[in-house]
Amino acid sequence: MSNKKQSNQQQKQTYSQYVKTHHPKTPLFKNCLNAFWVGGLICAIGQAIQNFFINVFGFSQTDAANPTVATIIFLGGLLTALGVFDRIAKFAGAGTAVPVTGFANSMVSAALEFKKEGFVLGVGGKMFSLAGSVIVFGVVTAFIIGVISAIL
């Protein structure tokens, strides 16, 4: 029995060494830099849209926030539907996932994937499969922070 265990252990070590030598190194600095500047560019575009709502329509900064977020979500969804967002996300990684565009991408890509199953069960049922967890954790976090704020 111990010979079998030793053989298994040796195979694991051999495989682990093989993986280390053949696995390409991840360009961590380059990936972080791309995520940083693309995420910053998305936020700068959002700021430009907010400034547009403030200057053209005369909204206050607070009133311009909701249409700005809606516009960014729309643009993220549109880019996902056109197949452009996936190429940007492949290049930028978390730089596209962290802003609200990542939320739009998760909803639209799920809707596109399951549209063959029908409008109600496919699109309606599966669209929130990934986004649902984001909504739940957002609501729970807001509730906890609200309770802490009320206590203090």
C-alpha positions in Angstrom: 0.0 0.0 0.0 2.8 2.5 0.8 4.4 1.8 -2.6 1.2 2.9 -4.3 1.1 6.0 -2.1 4.7 6.9 -2.8 4.2 6.4 -6.5 1.1 8.6 -6.4 3.1 11.3 -4.5 5.9 11.1 -7.0 3.5 11.5 -10.0 2.0 14.6 -8.3 5.5 16.1 -7.9 6.5 15.3 -11.4 3.3 16.8 -12.8 3.7 19.8 -10.6 7.2 20.4 -12.0 6.0 19.9 -15.5 3.3 22.5 -15.1 5.8 25.0 -13.6 8.1 24.6 -16.5 5.5 24.7 -19.3 3.0 27.3 -17.9 3.6 30.7 -19.4 4.3 33.5 -16.9 1.4 35.9 -16.4 2.5 39.5 -17.2 1.1 40.8 -14.0 2.4 44.4 -14.2 1.1 44.8 -17.8 -2.3 43.4 -16.9 -2.6 45.7 -13.9 -1.5 48.7 -16.0 -4.1 47.9 -18.7 -6.9 47.4 -16.1 -5.9 50.7 -14.5 -5.9 52.9 -17.6 -8.9 51.3 -19.3 -11.0 51.5 -16.0 -9.9 55.1 -15.7 -10.9 55.8 -19.3 -14.3 54.4 -18.6 -14.7 56.6 -15.6 -13.4 59.6 -17.5 -16.1 58.9 -20.2 -18.7 58.7 -17.4 -17.5 62.0 -16.0 -17.7 63.6 -19.5 -21.3 62.3 -19.9 -22.2 63.7 -16.4 -20.7 67.1 -17.4 -22.8 66.9 -20.6 -26.0 66.5 -18.6 -25.0 69.3 -16.2 -24.0 71.8 -18.9 -26.5 71.0 -21.6 -29.6 70.2 -19.6 -28.8 72.3 -16.5 -29.0 69.3 -14.1 -27.3 69.6 -10.7 -24.5 67.2 -10.0 -26.8 65.0 -8.0 -29.6 65.1 -10.6 -27.1 64.2 -13.4 -25.9 61.0 -11.6 -28.8 58.8 -12.5 -28.9 59.5 -16.2 -25.1 59.2 -16.3 -25.2 55.7 -14.8 -28.1 54.7 -17.1 -26.1 56.0 -20.2 -23.0 54.0 -19.1 -25.1 50.9 -18.6 -26.7 51.4 -22.0 -23.3 51.8 -23.7 -21.9 48.7 -21.9 -24.9 46.7 -23.0 -24.7 48.0 -26.6 -21.0 47.2 -26.8 -21.7 43.7 -25.4 -24.5 43.1 -28.0 -22.2 44.2 -30.8 -19.4 41.9 -29.6 -17.0 44.8 -28.9 -17.0 44.7 -25.1 -15.6 41.2 -24.9 -12.5 42.3 -26.9 -12.0 45.3 -24.6 -12.5 43.1 -21.5 -10.0 40.5 -22.8 -7.4 43.3 -23.1 -8.3 45.2 -19.9 -9.5 42.5 -17.5 -10.8 43.9 -14.3 -10.7 47.4 -15.7 -14.0 46.8 -17.4 -15.5 44.6 -14.7 -15.3 47.0 -11.8 -17.2 49.9 -13.3 -20.9 49.6 -13.8 -20.2 48.5 -17.4 -19.3 45.1 -16.1 -22.8 44.8 -14.6 -24.3 45.7 -17.9 -22.1 43.2 -19.7 -23.1 40.3 -17.3 -26.8 40.9 -17.9 -26.7 41.4 -21.7 -24.3 38.5 -22.3 -26.6 36.2 -20.2 -29.6 37.4 -22.1 -27.9 36.8 -25.5 -26.8 33.4 -24.4 -30.2 32.1 -23.3 -32.4 33.8 -25.9 -32.9 30.5 -27.7 -34.7 29.1 -24.6 -37.5 31.7 -25.0 -38.2 35.2 -23.8 -39.6 34.3 -20.3 -37.6 31.3 -19.3 -34.5 32.0 -21.3 -33.9 35.8 -21.3 -36.0 36.7 -18.2 -34.9 33.8 -16.1 -31.2 33.6 -16.9 -30.5 37.3 -17.3 -30.2 37.8 -13.6 -28.2 34.6 -12.9 -24.9 36.4 -12.5 -26.2 39.9 -11.9 -28.6 38.6 -9.1 -25.7 37.9 -6.8 -24.4 41.5 -7.4 -27.9 42.9 -6.5 -28.3 40.7 -3.4 -24.8 41.5 -2.0 -25.4 45.2 -2.8 -28.7 45.3 -0.9 -27.3 43.3 2.0 -24.3 45.5 2.3 -26.5 48.7 2.1 -28.7 47.3 4.8 -25.7 46.5 7.1 -24.2 49.9 6.6 -27.6 51.5 7.2 -28.0 49.7 10.5 -24.4 50.7 11.5 -25.1 54.3 10.5 -28.4 54.3 12.5 -26.6 52.9 15.6 -23.8 55.4 15.5 
